[in-house]
Amino acid sequence: MFASTTTPFDDVSTHAVTDKHSDNGSRDPIVIVGGGIIGLALGWQLLRRRKRVTIVERDRAGRAASWIAAGMLAPHSEVGFEEEDFLQAGLQSLKQYPRFLDELEQDSGRKVSLDSRGTLIVAFNRDDSERIRRLYDFRQQLGLPVEWFTGSDAIDVEPSLSAKTTGAIWLPDDSQVNNRSLVDALKEAFARRGGVLRENTNVTSILLLEDRAIGVKTNDELLSASRVVLAAGCWSGQIGGVPTEILPPVRPVKGQLVSLCMDSEFKLAHVIRAPDVYIIPKDDGRVIVGATQEEMGFDTTPTAGPVMRMLERGWEAVPSIYDLAIDAIEVGLRPGSRDNAPIIGASPIENLYYATGHFRHGILLAPLTAYALTDLIVEGVTSYDLKPFATSRFFATKKTVGKRLARQDQWNCS
Ligand SMILES: Cc1cc2nc3c(=O)[nH]c(=O)nc-3n(C[C@H](O)[C@H](O)[C@H](O)COP(=O)(O)OP(=O)(O)OC[C@H]3O[C@@H](n4cnc5c(N)ncnc54)[C@H](O)[C@@H]3O)c2cc1C
């Protein structure tokens, strides 16, 4: 009934048929829906554990939110009040980054550098200073590495800052990567490890038999799967086959940013966060000025007002961006869940997993998601406690859903 996908990775099959967790005795691959950073990182790690993997991507892999992102790995700057679960996950994932990038270099032959020069959150008046003082106090309470700088200390560290800088907090451990190089290296590593990547292939639905996922349906064919992972970013809630009420509750959150071209005069070493804007020097000669956070559905139109405001705010913080050429105005859609925390783990349907809802932090959380979910799929247990990100915070239990699906004869499998 189904087309079977194959992989040139020969010794996979021997291991796969004997492993009770990854394939349930089936020789079918694990099928991942969506080839963004999350799908690619997970697929590659599953291959490293000798599983067969097919990623089905409806466009080009890695060219949606994961391409547009600014590439900050910034749990120290990003943690909000009452966001301890995010903080712990972010710190863990940041800690995993060096290993993740080493393994990636071994498998892809490409070096993706971790830029660990830190972040400055800057202030320009008393209001800003009071605001960053609260951020500083909160980080101190959490025991995070953070320093208070006067305006002139901040300008000593980062001479490109405006002379109007009145103070700053310094977060030495926040880092950044070039997310574009990263997704391309992941794609290469995935291919070299024998993964099957089917681009320009739209998954229309997940195939269920009673209460189990058994494959996916694309525009043209049915692909059987030992397990299915839904990692389709902000489109994850739109897939057919799964009852709507147990689809991951994700929405698109529009982000616009402006990419500028560095010239020989321009010098900026650190990630700068100023009121309503960040300015980030990238290792490919771009300077990112971003980003908006808008509830505009799936609209990806660049708009004048927000771009004008971002550039103005960026220029107030780092005046030397004024003369830089504009490379592009770009728009991406972040996958935001109902509570803005990621959704990672088993779904209420057997053999169906969710890896989505990473919102502003998918680049940061890619290693943690890939390692932990690989453990869950391969071993049945996770290396990191994913409970705060479990689907159970939104849905009925597996048992209830199972009963419901069992009442429907061969749910959507014709
Ligand atoms: C402006 C902006 C700045 C950001 N900055 C940062 C940052 O500094 N640090 C950070 O950690 N995060 C950042 N993010 C967030 C980060 O980009 C996302 O969290 C992350 O990229 C999500 O990855 P993903 O793989 O889930 O989604 P995506 O990259 O969107 O990939 C999902 C993929 O699924 C595919 N797909 C969808 N539906 C189907 C289907 N039916 N069949 C087949 N394929 C399908 C899509 O084509 C897409 O390629 C930023 C995001 C934006 C927009």
The ligand as a Gaussian input file, in Angstrom:
#p B3LYP/6-31G(d) Opt

LIG

0 1
 C       13.024000      37.381000      12.862000
 C       13.346000      36.160000      13.685000
 C       14.457000      36.168000      14.524000
 C       14.759000      35.040000      15.289000
 N       15.881000      35.044000      16.050000
 C       16.221000      33.946000      16.774000
 C       17.409000      33.921000      17.547000
 O       18.171000      34.887000      17.549000
 N       17.677000      32.811000      18.274000
 C       16.862000      31.717000      18.283000
 O       17.157000      30.745000      18.989000
 N       15.722000      31.706000      17.539000
 C       15.384000      32.789000      16.794000
 N       14.242000      32.801000      16.050000
 C       13.311000      31.669000      16.176000
 C       13.751000      30.508000      15.307000
 O       13.967000      30.962000      14.000000
 C       12.669000      29.430000      15.302000
 O       12.306000      29.081000      16.623000
 C       13.180000      28.155000      14.606000
 O       13.715000      28.486000      13.352000
 C       12.063000      27.145000      14.436000
 O       12.579000      26.081000      13.694000
 P       11.597000      25.016000      13.033000
 O       12.454000      23.999000      12.385000
 O       10.613000      24.570000      14.052000
 O       10.745000      25.879000      11.982000
 P       11.067000      26.378000      10.510000
 O       12.460000      26.818000      10.348000
 O        9.998000      27.357000      10.171000
 O       10.903000      25.075000       9.640000
 C        9.667000      24.413000       9.479000
 C        9.728000      23.717000       8.129000
 O        8.569000      22.901000       7.978000
 C        8.209000      22.935000       6.620000
 N        6.804000      22.541000       6.496000
 C        5.718000      23.187000       6.971000
 N        4.589000      22.522000       6.662000
 C        4.987000      21.414000       5.977000
 C        4.264000      20.355000       5.366000
 N        2.938000      20.282000       5.436000
 N        4.971000      19.391000       4.722000
 C        6.329000      19.437000       4.642000
 N        7.048000      20.438000       5.207000
 C        6.392000      21.409000       5.869000
 C        8.448000      24.391000       6.222000
 O        8.560000      24.544000       4.811000
 C        9.735000      24.704000       6.973000
 O       10.889000      24.501000       6.179000
 C       13.928000      33.893000      15.238000
 C       12.842000      33.885000      14.368000
 C       12.552000      34.989000      13.584000
 C       11.395000      34.933000      12.633000

